[in-house]
Amino acid sequence: MTAFAFLTLWLCLGVFAAATSACAIRHARQPMHLRWELYPVPHEARQRVRHGGSRFEETDWWTRPQPRNLAGELAFMLPEMLYLDGLRRHNRQLWYRSFPFHVGLYLMAVAASVLLLVAALAAAGVSPGPAARSAVSSFCGAVSACGVILAACGAVALLHARLTDPALAPFSAPADYFNLALFTGVPPLLLAGVALEGSSPLAIATRLVSFDTAPPLNPVLSVGLVLAGLVIAYIPFTHMSHFVAKWFTYHHVRWDDKEAGERVRAKMTEYLTYRPTWAAPHVQGDGTKTWSDIAASNPAGKGKK
């Protein structure tokens, strides 16, 4: 069972990496989005962002290069990624549930990454001293325990919200309940398995990296590792992969203000030849009309006087 648990976990980590990469490539290859053209954009100069301006305020702006304000992008993205700032400002009640859930996932990911990194260094012969190993193990054990508690409590709170809030009913599919149930049960099971094992978290990680299957792990930990691996591999195939889509949403939709050069114009010319099959009343794409035909007409206005 121990060998099966280790092998399953490694395979699932590989599936997660491959599927996440494929998801990013798929997003990158999608046709261009309609630009929002809303300002300020965080990568504008700081003084422009402060008063809501843009480079279009300058005369002949297209004749000289425009520097990108990377610090401005980070100042916007980090609070959004780590603090869910948009949700906090626009839906505080949901944020109280979602924030601990996400922080718990972050803490578990950080603890696992540090443990695997130190274990890999030890396997490569770069082993820290006993005091350092003990400190790393204690730190990661405490961080992961906090992460499990926060993620499980947040998952329960989100599950309760979806079950009781009528406003969330239209946005709640069976998969949403299933996903939250997974995070309610699997992390605590894994934490219980580590506690029952009696070995330090770093010792367990070292065995995982070196594929040391003797002596066997306790059954609770083995089952926890298998289920944790399956959950990790499952994430990129669900809407939980929004952590990938978010990058493209910001950089390719909200903040895309590149000049419409030859490359952009060639793409737009190609897109206008597509024949959509979207039957929405304001589009009425039947697969025969091109986007150019639809853009030159007013489907929603047909039959009106």
Sequence and secondary structure as in RCSB ss.txt:
>XXXX:A:sequence
MTAFAFLTLWLCLGVFAAATSACAIRHARQPMHLRWELYPVPHEARQRVRHGGSRFEETDWWTRPQPRNLAGELA
FMLPEMLYLDGLRRHNRQLWYRSFPFHVGLYLMAVAASVLLLVAALAAAGVSPGPAARSAVSSFCGAVSACGVIL
AACGAVALLHARLTDPALAPFSAPADYFNLALFTGVPPLLLAGVALEGSSPLAIATRLVSFDTAPPLNPVLSVGL
VLAGLVIAYIPFTHMSHFVAKWFTYHHVRWDDKEAGERVRAKMTEYLTYRPTWAAPHVQGDGTKTWSDIAASNPA
GKGKK
>XXXX:A:secstr
 HHHHHHHHHHHHHHHHHHHHHHHHHHHTS        S  TTS HHHHHHT  GGGSTTGGGS     HHHHHH
HHHHHHHH HHHHHH HHHHHHHHHHHHHHHHHHHHHHHHHHHHHHHHTT    HHHHHHHHHHHHHHHHHHHHH
HHHHHHHHHHHHHH GGGGGG  HHHHHHHHHHHHHHHHHHHHHHHH S HHHHHHHHHHT   S   HHHHHHH
HHHHHHHHHGGGSGGGHHHHHHHHIIIIIS      HHHHHHHHHHTT       TTT   SSS HHHHHTS GG
GTT  
